[in-house]
Amino acid sequence: MGLFNSKKKKENETEDVKPEVRKPEIKQYIEGAGESIVSRSILEGSSRLKWFFRQNSGHGNGWIAFGDRDTQEYVDNPDNMAVVDFNVLANLEPAVVNVFHMPCGADLEFRSDASGSYFVDTRTGEEIREQVKTPLQAVFEENLKFLNKETYPEDFFQGLFQNRGRTEIYTVGKADFPTGEIVLADPIVYLGSKYMVTLEQKIPAGSYPVELSICHSDKVGLRVAAARLRVSSKTAVHHEIAMPKGNSREDLGKPGVWAFFGVDAGLACISDAEVAAKYRAFITRWKQENPDKNEYYDYFAALFRKSYEMCPGLQRESGDFLLWQIPDTGEKVAMFASGMGDGIYSGYWGMDEKGQPAELVIPFLNPEYM
């Protein structure tokens, strides 16, 4: 008993406990950025970032950082280099986030002065002060500027539907046009609604093949570059923008007149106006019978996946094209992915030598950018 009493602290005496040391939280500037090789002098604070380059070393994301006090002897010693998550370096110098998406071969010098912190390309002398876009962002923005022009060179349209280079042609099947009045729309969001675009030019009633130009891109993967409705076997000698019903080309640019249609679900279609109305009637009834379900995720998604399984080499796993038959009527509608996704797109009539429509083309992207 006396032994325990001798160990007992006085009532007001406090424990001599060392305060807990917490490591500073690492801010995640870029999720999944991977590992970089960084000089320990930078990590320990004995030097500041000076040289930053990216090489295809097969390790991490390829970025390597040296400090302003590092000597060649210092960096030649592997013990003086550490492999860390890119965000560790970004927490020490956030400016590295701006250049993260630069390609292998980038060779940069970091500078900080009264104007701010920035990088200089050692090969070109260019100052890099803004965030470099991802390859996908750069392609998307370049392509966006290309779309919806009033006209394009004829070799552009001809090149879209040739099996060469990055492009491969695939026929989805024949779609039905019982009235010959053409509509362009996003099938999930707008087909059969007042927001679809009905074209001024009509075609003879019938069933016509829908072809896709599939782009095999190193930058963005498989994409539908363009869709084409083949109206006749004649050769198109020139193309002109497809104007909405009630308008001519001379009206283009007037207030309230536009020659494009909107895509908000990443899909597009060329349909007959009557078929579009029957499509909308089916979808309306289906949604009434399935009030808690979504027409794409709970109906069309499985059909697109089946299309992928039947033709995996030309589309992404979720499926990029589908020839769908309206259950009630048997009429067919071709649906297809719209290039880079949501946006606005225009149709172009390909006219034969007699001035009659031979084809209707919707370009989604320029394969040359891919």
C-alpha positions as CSV (number, residue, x, y, z in Angstrom):
1,M,0.0,0.0,0.0
2,G,2.8,2.4,0.9
3,L,4.5,1.5,-2.4
4,F,1.5,2.6,-4.4
5,N,1.1,5.7,-2.3
6,S,4.7,6.7,-3.0
7,K,4.0,6.6,-6.8
8,K,0.8,8.6,-6.5
9,K,0.9,12.2,-8.0
10,K,-0.1,15.1,-5.9
11,E,-3.6,16.3,-6.6
12,N,-2.5,19.4,-8.5
13,E,0.5,17.9,-10.2
14,T,0.3,17.5,-14.0
15,E,1.7,14.8,-16.2
16,D,4.9,15.7,-18.1
17,V,3.6,14.7,-21.6
18,K,5.2,15.9,-24.8
19,P,2.8,17.7,-27.1
20,E,1.7,15.6,-30.2
21,V,3.5,16.7,-33.3
22,R,1.2,16.6,-36.3
23,K,2.4,16.6,-39.9
24,P,1.1,19.4,-42.0
25,E,-1.8,18.3,-44.2
26,I,-0.9,17.9,-47.9
27,K,-3.3,19.8,-50.1
28,Q,-4.4,17.8,-53.2
29,Y,-3.9,20.1,-56.1
30,I,-4.3,17.3,-58.7
31,E,-6.0,14.0,-57.9
32,G,-4.0,11.0,-59.1
33,A,-1.0,13.2,-60.2
34,G,1.5,10.4,-59.6
35,E,5.0,10.5,-58.2
36,S,7.8,12.8,-59.1
37,I,11.6,12.8,-58.4
38,V,12.5,15.8,-56.2
39,S,15.8,16.9,-54.8
40,R,15.9,16.5,-51.0
41,S,17.3,20.0,-50.7
42,I,14.0,21.3,-51.9
43,L,12.0,19.0,-49.6
44,E,14.2,20.0,-46.6
45,G,14.2,23.7,-47.4
46,S,17.9,24.2,-48.0
47,S,17.2,25.2,-51.6
48,R,14.4,26.4,-53.7
49,L,13.0,25.0,-57.0
50,K,15.1,26.0,-59.9
51,W,15.0,23.4,-62.7
52,F,12.0,21.4,-63.6
53,F,11.9,18.9,-66.5
54,R,9.8,16.0,-67.7
55,Q,11.3,12.9,-69.2
56,N,9.8,9.5,-70.3
57,S,11.7,7.6,-67.6
58,G,9.0,5.0,-67.1
59,H,8.8,6.1,-63.5
60,G,5.8,8.0,-62.1
61,N,4.7,11.0,-64.1
62,G,8.2,11.8,-65.4
63,W,8.6,15.2,-63.6
64,I,12.0,15.9,-62.0
65,A,12.8,18.9,-59.8
66,F,16.3,20.3,-58.9
67,G,17.0,23.1,-56.4
68,D,18.9,26.4,-57.0
69,R,21.8,25.2,-54.7
70,D,22.1,21.7,-56.1
71,T,25.4,20.9,-57.7
72,Q,25.9,18.2,-60.4
73,E,27.8,16.1,-57.7
74,Y,24.8,16.5,-55.4
75,V,22.1,15.3,-57.9
76,D,24.3,12.5,-59.2
77,N,24.0,10.9,-55.8
78,P,20.7,9.0,-55.8
79,D,20.5,9.3,-52.0
80,N,19.9,13.1,-52.5
81,M,16.8,12.5,-54.6
82,A,13.4,11.4,-53.3
83,V,10.3,10.0,-55.0
84,V,7.2,11.8,-53.7
85,D,3.7,12.5,-54.7
86,F,3.5,15.5,-57.1
87,N,1.3,17.3,-54.6
88,V,4.1,17.3,-52.0
89,L,6.1,19.5,-54.4
90,A,3.0,21.5,-55.3
91,N,2.5,22.4,-51.6
92,L,6.0,23.8,-51.5
93,E,5.7,25.6,-54.8
94,P,2.1,25.8,-56.2
95,A,3.3,27.2,-59.6
96,V,4.2,23.6,-60.7
97,V,0.5,22.9,-61.0
98,N,0.4,25.3,-64.0
99,V,2.8,23.1,-66.0
100,F,1.8,19.7,-64.9
101,H,0.1,18.8,-68.2
102,M,3.1,19.7,-70.4
103,P,4.4,16.8,-72.4
104,C,7.6,14.7,-71.9
105,G,10.6,16.7,-73.1
106,A,9.5,19.9,-71.3
107,D,12.6,21.6,-69.9
108,L,11.8,24.6,-67.6
109,E,13.5,27.1,-65.4
110,F,11.5,28.4,-62.4
111,R,11.6,32.2,-61.7
112,S,10.1,34.3,-59.0
113,D,10.3,38.1,-59.1
114,A,8.1,41.2,-58.6
115,S,5.8,40.1,-61.4
116,G,5.1,36.8,-59.7
117,S,6.2,33.1,-60.0
118,Y,6.4,31.5,-63.4
119,F,8.4,29.1,-65.6
120,V,10.5,29.8,-68.7
121,D,10.8,27.2,-71.4
122,T,14.6,26.9,-71.7
123,R,14.4,25.9,-75.4
124,T,12.1,28.7,-76.6
125,G,12.4,31.4,-73.9
126,E,8.6,31.4,-73.6
127,E,7.2,32.5,-70.2
128,I,4.5,30.2,-68.8
129,R,2.3,32.1,-66.3
130,E,-1.1,30.4,-66.9
131,Q,-2.1,26.9,-66.4
132,V,-1.4,24.6,-69.3
133,K,-4.5,22.9,-70.5
134,T,-4.9,19.1,-70.5
135,P,-4.6,17.5,-74.0
136,L,-8.3,16.8,-73.9
137,Q,-9.1,20.4,-73.0
138,A,-6.8,21.7,-75.8
139,V,-8.4,19.4,-78.4
140,F,-11.9,20.3,-77.3
141,E,-11.3,24.0,-77.5
142,E,-9.6,23.8,-80.8
143,N,-12.4,21.7,-82.2
144,L,-15.1,24.0,-80.8
145,K,-13.7,26.9,-82.8
146,F,-13.8,24.7,-86.0
147,L,-17.4,23.7,-85.8
148,N,-20.6,25.3,-87.2
149,K,-19.0,27.4,-89.9
150,E,-21.2,28.4,-92.9
151,T,-19.0,26.3,-95.2
152,Y,-15.8,24.1,-95.4
153,P,-13.5,23.1,-98.2
154,E,-14.9,20.2,-100.2
155,D,-11.8,18.1,-99.4
156,F,-12.8,18.2,-95.7
157,F,-16.2,16.6,-96.4
158,Q,-14.6,14.1,-98.8
159,G,-11.9,13.2,-96.3
160,L,-14.4,12.5,-93.5
161,F,-15.8,9.4,-95.2
162,Q,-12.7,7.7,-96.5
163,N,-11.0,4.8,-94.8
164,R,-7.6,6.4,-94.3
165,G,-5.4,7.6,-91.6
166,R,-7.3,7.9,-88.3
167,T,-10.8,7.4,-89.8
168,E,-12.8,4.3,-90.5
169,I,-16.3,4.2,-92.0
170,Y,-19.1,2.2,-90.4
171,T,-22.7,1.8,-91.6
172,V,-25.1,1.7,-88.7
173,G,-28.0,0.6,-90.9
174,K,-31.0,2.0,-92.7
175,A,-33.3,4.5,-90.9
176,D,-36.8,5.2,-92.0
177,F,-38.1,8.5,-93.4
178,P,-41.8,8.1,-94.3
179,T,-42.3,11.8,-95.0
180,G,-38.9,12.9,-96.0
181,E,-39.0,15.9,-93.6
182,I,-35.7,15.8,-91.8
183,V,-35.1,16.7,-88.1
184,L,-31.8,16.9,-86.3
185,A,-31.8,16.4,-82.5
186,D,-30.4,14.9,-79.4
187,P,-32.6,11.8,-79.2
188,I,-32.7,11.5,-75.4
189,V,-33.5,15.2,-74.7
190,Y,-35.0,16.8,-77.7
191,L,-36.2,14.4,-80.4
192,G,-40.0,14.8,-80.8
193,S,-40.1,18.0,-78.8
194,K,-40.4,21.7,-79.9
195,Y,-36.7,22.1,-79.5
196,M,-35.6,19.7,-82.2
197,V,-34.6,21.4,-85.5
198,T,-36.6,20.6,-88.6
199,L,-34.8,21.3,-91.9
200,E,-36.1,23.3,-94.9
201,Q,-34.8,20.8,-97.4
202,K,-36.8,17.6,-97.8
203,I,-35.8,14.3,-99.3
204,P,-38.0,11.6,-101.1
205,A,-39.8,9.3,-98.6
206,G,-37.9,6.0,-98.0
207,S,-35.3,4.3,-96.0
208,Y,-31.7,5.4,-96.2
209,P,-28.4,4.2,-94.8
210,V,-26.7,6.1,-91.9
211,E,-22.9,6.0,-92.0
212,L,-20.4,7.1,-89.3
213,S,-16.9,8.2,-89.7
214,I,-15.1,6.7,-86.7
215,C,-11.9,8.5,-85.6
216,H,-9.2,6.4,-83.9
217,S,-7.4,9.2,-81.9
218,D,-4.3,8.9,-79.8
219,K,-5.4,11.9,-77.8
220,V,-9.1,11.2,-77.1
221,G,-9.6,7.6,-78.0
222,L,-12.5,6.4,-80.2
223,R,-14.8,9.2,-81.3
224,V,-17.6,9.6,-83.9
225,A,-16.1,12.3,-86.2
226,A,-19.2,12.7,-88.4
227,A,-22.5,11.1,-89.4
228,R,-23.9,10.9,-92.9
229,L,-27.3,10.1,-94.3
230,R,-26.9,8.7,-97.8
231,V,-29.8,10.0,-99.8
232,S,-28.6,8.8,-103.2
233,S,-25.8,7.1,-105.0
234,K,-24.8,10.3,-106.7
235,T,-21.6,12.1,-105.7
236,A,-21.9,15.3,-103.8
237,V,-20.0,18.0,-105.6
238,H,-20.5,20.8,-103.1
239,H,-21.9,21.1,-99.5
240,E,-24.0,23.9,-98.0
241,I,-25.2,24.4,-94.5
242,A,-28.6,22.9,-93.7
243,M,-31.1,25.7,-92.9
244,P,-34.1,25.3,-90.5
245,K,-37.6,25.1,-91.9
246,G,-38.8,28.4,-93.2
247,N,-35.3,29.9,-93.8
248,S,-32.8,30.1,-96.7
249,R,-29.1,30.5,-96.6
250,E,-29.6,34.2,-97.1
251,D,-31.3,34.4,-93.7
252,L,-28.2,33.0,-91.9
253,G,-27.0,35.6,-89.4
254,K,-30.4,37.4,-89.1
255,P,-31.8,37.8,-85.5
256,G,-33.4,34.5,-84.3
257,V,-32.1,32.4,-87.2
258,W,-29.5,29.8,-86.6
259,A,-28.4,26.6,-88.4
260,F,-27.5,24.3,-85.6
261,F,-29.1,21.9,-83.1
262,G,-28.2,21.3,-79.4
263,V,-26.9,18.2,-77.8
264,D,-27.2,17.8,-74.0
265,A,-26.9,14.0,-73.6
266,G,-23.9,13.3,-75.8
267,L,-26.0,11.8,-78.5
268,A,-27.4,12.9,-81.9
269,C,-29.6,11.6,-84.6
270,I,-31.0,12.3,-88.1
271,S,-34.7,11.4,-88.1
272,D,-38.0,11.9,-90.0
273,A,-40.4,14.4,-88.4
274,E,-43.2,11.8,-88.3
275,V,-40.9,9.1,-86.8
276,A,-39.8,11.7,-84.2
277,A,-43.4,12.2,-83.1
278,K,-43.9,8.4,-82.8
279,Y,-40.6,8.2,-80.8
280,R,-41.8,10.8,-78.4
281,A,-45.1,9.1,-78.0
282,F,-43.4,5.8,-77.1
283,I,-41.0,7.5,-74.6
284,T,-43.9,9.4,-73.0
285,R,-45.8,6.2,-72.5
286,W,-42.7,4.4,-71.2
287,K,-42.1,7.1,-68.6
288,Q,-45.7,7.0,-67.5
289,E,-45.4,3.2,-67.0
290,N,-41.9,3.7,-65.3
291,P,-42.3,6.9,-63.3
292,D,-39.1,6.4,-61.2
293,K,-36.9,5.4,-64.1
294,N,-34.7,7.2,-66.7
295,E,-35.1,6.5,-70.4
296,Y,-31.4,6.4,-71.0
297,Y,-30.1,4.6,-68.0
298,D,-33.0,2.2,-67.6
299,Y,-33.8,1.6,-71.2
300,F,-31.3,2.7,-73.9
301,A,-28.1,2.1,-71.9
302,A,-28.4,-1.7,-72.1
303,L,-29.1,-1.5,-75.9
304,F,-26.0,0.7,-76.4
305,R,-23.9,-1.8,-74.4
306,K,-25.2,-4.6,-76.6
307,S,-24.2,-2.6,-79.6
308,Y,-20.7,-2.4,-78.1
309,E,-20.5,-6.1,-77.6
310,M,-21.4,-6.7,-81.2
311,C,-18.9,-4.2,-82.5
312,P,-16.3,-3.4,-79.8
313,G,-13.5,-2.2,-82.1
314,L,-15.4,0.9,-83.3
315,Q,-16.9,2.3,-80.1
316,R,-16.4,2.9,-76.4
317,E,-17.6,0.4,-73.8
318,S,-20.8,2.3,-73.1
319,G,-21.7,2.1,-76.8
320,D,-21.5,4.9,-79.4
321,F,-24.2,4.0,-81.9
322,L,-27.5,2.2,-82.2
323,L,-30.1,1.4,-84.8
324,W,-33.2,1.3,-82.7
325,Q,-36.7,0.2,-83.8
326,I,-39.7,1.8,-82.2
327,P,-41.6,-1.1,-80.6
328,D,-45.0,0.1,-81.5
329,T,-44.4,0.9,-85.2
330,G,-41.3,-0.9,-86.3
331,E,-39.7,2.3,-87.8
332,K,-36.0,2.6,-87.2
333,V,-34.0,5.5,-85.8
334,A,-30.1,5.7,-85.9
335,M,-28.6,7.2,-82.8
336,F,-24.9,8.0,-82.4
337,A,-22.4,9.7,-80.1
338,S,-21.7,13.4,-80.9
339,G,-17.9,13.5,-81.2
340,M,-16.6,15.2,-78.0
341,G,-20.0,15.3,-76.4
342,D,-22.5,18.0,-75.6
343,G,-22.6,21.2,-77.7
344,I,-24.1,22.6,-80.8
345,Y,-23.7,21.1,-84.2
346,S,-24.7,21.9,-87.8
347,G,-25.8,19.7,-90.7
348,Y,-24.6,20.2,-94.3
349,W,-26.4,19.1,-97.5
350,G,-24.1,17.5,-100.1
351,M,-25.6,18.4,-103.4
352,D,-25.1,16.5,-106.7
353,E,-24.2,18.0,-110.0
354,K,-28.0,18.6,-110.7
355,G,-28.5,20.5,-107.4
356,Q,-30.3,17.6,-105.7
357,P,-29.4,16.3,-102.2
358,A,-27.1,13.3,-102.3
359,E,-26.2,13.3,-98.6
360,L,-26.6,15.1,-95.3
361,V,-23.5,15.3,-93.2
362,I,-23.0,16.3,-89.5
363,P,-19.4,17.0,-88.6
364,F,-18.6,16.5,-84.9
365,L,-14.9,17.0,-85.0
366,N,-11.9,17.5,-87.3
367,P,-9.8,14.3,-87.4
368,E,-6.8,16.5,-88.1
369,Y,-7.0,17.8,-84.5
370,M,-7.0,14.4,-83.0
